[in-house]
């Protein structure tokens, strides 16, 4: 009787509560995300778990002669990539506890499941399977739309820290994202810039009174300025070392935050999710900023 090939052994690990979780597929964006994940773990004083999956290895290397359906070879390639990632993390931060996890689970499902006990999930903007013109990978989008932990998407060109954490505030209900922004600013010894974007409503008449339109705009502008000022007030005393500035911008939120991200080292957004036929999806502003921001973006679930 011929010998039956056994399924590659998969490690059964868990993410200890509070650790940073990195989704790693061996791509260039994933290597950048690894460096950010190490920094995030060091700032939090916690460990790092690196999650890699052997089915994710269909695109380990475009020039590879490994057959897609060769499970043993893909598992070995994934394990090698995982070992390299762990070694790189330990070289970057001696003494950091790094836990490797190899799984046969679908990428987004594994990241959401393991991320339930993580303080932060870190991902590259796209992996090997993404087209060069696609700025945000489908796995990253789905994890950001379903994760119960904050998700840090590493995008933008590498650059020195800007000393500013930017929080996009849709309303004073975005308390979880605002608190996350304060905490990150404190960890990074950075300032906090809280931006609320707003738009003038369409006029109900074809020929509105110029005076009336000006008065209405002035009232709306003052109301918009009050949104971030009111939201940050309860947290100022809790984070006295974080300098805070608030601003209301009369622009579309996606455009305003994308442009403001040029001056920031991190953008923080609330995960405004919409339930659709095929499951949860990110709101248009969150999606736009994840696609076009000039620095990493953290998406924070609501309380």
N, C-alpha and C positions, 0 to 999 in steps of 0.2 A: 504494500500500500504506500503510495507516495506521501511524503511528509507535507503536512498542511502548514502554510505560512501563517504565523501568528501576527495579530495586530501589534504594532509597536507599543511598548509600554509607555503609559502616560503618567506623569507625576501627579499625585493627589495632594495638593497643598492648599492652604487657606491664606487669606490676607488678614493678618492680625489687625484688630481695630485701631484706626488712626494712622495706619501706614499709607504712604503714597503708592499708587498703583500706576505702572506704566504699561501701555499696550505697545508691544514691539514686534515689528515684522522685518527688521533688517534693512529697511529702506533709508535713504538719506534723511528725509523728514523725521523718521523714527530715531535716528542717531542724534539729531538736534533736540528732539523731545527728551531723550535720555539725559542729556546734560541739564535741561531744565528740571527734570524730575529729581535728579540728585540734589540740585540746589533747593528745591521745594522741601525735600525730606530733611535736609540740614537745617533749613529755617524753622521747621516744625519740631526738630529734635526727635524725629521718628525714623523708622526704617523704610526701605524701598522694596516693593515687590515688582518683578519684571515678568509680565505675562506674554507668552508667545505660543502660537498654535501651529501644529504641523500642517493642517489643511490650508493655512494662510500662505504656505510656501509655494503655491502654484507659480508665483512670480519672483522667487528668491533672486534669480539672476537671469536677465533676458537671454544671455548667451549660453545658459546652462543646457547640457544635454540630458538632464534628468527628466524622465517621463513624468507627466502630470499625475498619472494613475499609479505611480510607484510609491506606495505608502511608506515603505521602509526607508527609501531614499529621502523622501520629503521629511519624514520624522527626523532623520539624521541631520539633514540640512537645517531644520528648525532648531534642533538641539545645539548644533554648532553656533548658530546665530545667537541663541540665548546665552550660551557660555561666553561668547565674545562680549555681549552686552553687559553681563554681570562683571566680567573682568574690567571692562572700561569704567563701570560705575565705581568699582573698588579702587581703581587707580586714581580716579578723580577725587574720591573722598575716603581716605584710609580710615577704617574703623566703622564705616557705615554698614549697618546690617542690610544685606541684599538677599532677597529670597527669589530664586528662579521658579517659575511655574510654566510647565508645558501642558497644553490642553488640546484635545481633539474637538472641542466645542466650537461652534460658529463664532467668529470674532466678536461681533457686537453683543451676542448673548453672554459670552464669557466675561466680557469687560463690564457689562451691566451687573451680572451676578456677583463677580468678585469685588466689584466696586461698592457693593452695599456696606461693607465694613471699612472702606477706605476714607481717609480725610480728603483725598484729591485723586482724580483720575487724569493722567497726562497722556496726550495723543499728539502725533504729528498731524499736519493739515491734510495729508494724503499719503497713501502707501505705494507699493510697487504697482498695484493694479490701476492707479489713477493715470489719466491722460495728462500730458504736460499742460494743456490749457485749462484743466479742471482744477480750480484752486482749493476745493474742499472735497475730500473723499467721502464716499457714501457711508463707510463704516463710522467715520468721525461724526457725520451728521446724525446717524441713528443713535449712537451712544450719547451724544449731547442731548438728543430729544427724549431719552428714556432713563438716563442715569439718576439715581437718587443721591449721588455725591456730586460735588462741584467738578466740572470737567475743564481742564486747561488745554486749549488747542494751541500748539506752538506754530506760529506762522510769522511772516514778515522776515526781512533780512536781519542777520545777526548784527548787533550794534551795542555800544556801551549803554549801561543803564541811564535812563533819562531822569530819574528821581521823581517820577510822577506816576501814581496809579489813577487811572481814569474810570469812573463809575458812570454808566449810562442809566439814568433814572427815569423810568416811564411815569411813575407816580410814587407817592409816599408809602405805597404798599410794598415796594421792593425792598423790604427791610433786610431779608437774608443776604441779598447781593450787596447792599450798603455795608452791612456788618463785615462781610467777607472783604470788601474793599478796604475798610479801616484796618482789619487784621493784617492784610497783605502790606499795606503802607507801613504799619508799625514794624513788621518783620523785615522790610526792605529799607527801613530808615528813609522813607520817601514821603512826599506830600500827597494829599488826596485832592483830586479835581472831580467834582460831582456836576454832571451836565444833564440838564433836562431840556429836551428838544420839543418845540411846539410849533403849530402852524395856525395862521389866521383862517377862520372858517370862510367858506364861500359865501359871498353876499347874497341875501335872499332876493334882492331887487337888481334890475339891470343898471339903474343909475342911482347908486346910493349917495347920500349926502356926504360930502367930503369931511365936514365937521364931525358927523356922527361916526363915520368910519374911523377917523383919527381917535376920537374918544374911546370907541370900543377897543381899538388896538392897544391904547394905553392901559386900559383896565386889564385886558388879557395878558399884556406883558408883565404887569405887576403881579398878577395871579401866578403866572409861570415862574417868576423869580422866587415866589414864596414856596414853591413846591420843594426844591432842594434845600432851601434854608430851614424849612420846617422838619424835613426828613433827617437832617444831620444833627439837629439840636440835641436829641437824647443821647447821642454817641460821643459828642465832643468831650464831655467830662470823663467818660470811660476811657478815651484815648487822648489824654492831654498832650502827648508828645507828637501827635500827628497834625501838621498844619493843613487846614482845609480851606478850599475856595469853592464857591458854588457859582454856577452860571446857567442862565436860560438862553437857549439859542432858537431863534425863529427860523428853523430849517427843518427839512425832513430828518428824522432821527438817524436813519442809516447813513446818510451823507454827512451829517454833523459829527457823528461818532467816528466814522472812518477818517475824516479829516483831522479830528482832534487826536486820533491815535498816533499821528506823526510825532506828537510831543510827549507820548507816554511810553512806559515800558511794559504796561499791562492794562488791558481793558477788561472791566468786569460788567457783566450783564445778568439780569434776571432771566431765567429760562421760561419765557412766555411761550407755552406749548399749546398747540391746537389739536384737538381730537378730530381725526378724519377717518375715512373708511378703512384705510390701511394702517391705522395706528396713530400715535402721537407724532406731530411734526413741530419743528421750531417756527416761531413767528417770523414775519418778514424782516423785521429790524434785526433780530438776532442772526438770522441767516445771512443778511447782507453784510453785517459786521464781520462774521466769521469768514465770509468770502473775500473781503477786501481790506481788512484792518492791516496796519503797518507794523503791528507788534502782536505778541500772544494775547489770546482772549480767554477769559474764564467765564463759563456759563454756570450760574448758581441756581439750583432748584429753589422754589418757594418753600417757606416753612410749612 
